[in-house]
Amino acid sequence: MTPAPLRVMIGAGEQRWDGWTPTQQAELDLLEPATFAAFLRDRQADAFLCEHVWEHLTVQEGERAARLVYTYLKPGGRLRVAVPDGNHPDPAYQAVVAVNGPGPAHDHRVLYTLETLTPVFTQAGFTVQPLEWWDADHTFHHADWDVLDGPIYRSRHLDHRNAAFRAGLGAPGFTSLILDCWKPTGQA
């Protein structure tokens, strides 16, 4: 019998998705390789999902974390990562997600754009495909992606604040910068 795919949510908080194993920082700490070794043992994950966690790391910590996740991901596996989008045009959005911002953003260390987040993962060996992002001219872009491959709540697909956008009315209200980061096949 083939084992079920190992799909792991890093920093899940209260979020739960069918088919995904939620973890918290104590179980899988992006800055502590020993937690990955203890949690995964001799396995590699088929997929990782990480929504609104990377912005809590410095860029250098984020690069280290990307290399760590790469190590524990099967060849051909995917890390789907979402962070607040530094090019989002709404000033209210920017205030909520700002570095050292209010509430949950009090420990945000970096506000990424597509141009600054992509190298965090390519330096680790990933091939990166953007899924949702705003450009510097404040135009929203998105690729077709399947929620079943890794749901991101704060996206055009799922966030309740984007209902009007999904109905064809106006721009999305709350979105994330979302990337699929693939570990090439043939890589150990």
C-alpha positions, 0 to 999 in steps of 0.5 A: 500500500502506498502511504498517503502524501505527506503535506505539511503546513508550517506555522498553521496557527488556527488554520486547518485544511483537509489532507494537510498536517498543521504544525506550529513553531515548536514542532517545525521551526524554520530556524531550527533544523533539529525540529525538522529532523525530529518531526520528519525523521527519515521522510521528506514531505511531498508538499509544504504550505506556509501562509504569512510566516516568512515575513516574520523572519529577516531576509537572511533568516528567510534564506536559511529557512528556504534551504532547510525546507528544500532539504526536507522536500521530495524531488518534484515537491512543492512549497506554496508560500504566501506573504503580505504583498509590498506592492498592494496599492491599498494604504489601509492594507499597507498599514496593517502589514507594515514592518513592526506594524500593529497587532499580529504585524508587530514582529514583521521583519520584511515586506516583500514584493515579487522581486524581493521574495523570489530570490529567497527561494531561487538561492536555495535551488527552487524553481519559482512560479508566481501565483498572485502578486501586485506589480510596482504599477499596482496592477494585480496579476494572477496565474491559474492555481488549484486551491486543492494543491495548497489552500491560501486563505488570504488569496483571491480564491478564498478570502471573504474580503474578495467576494466582490472581486470574485463576482467580477466587481472591482479589485481584490481587497485582501490578497497575498504575494503567493509563490509555488516553489518547486524542488526540481526532480532529480535533486536529493 
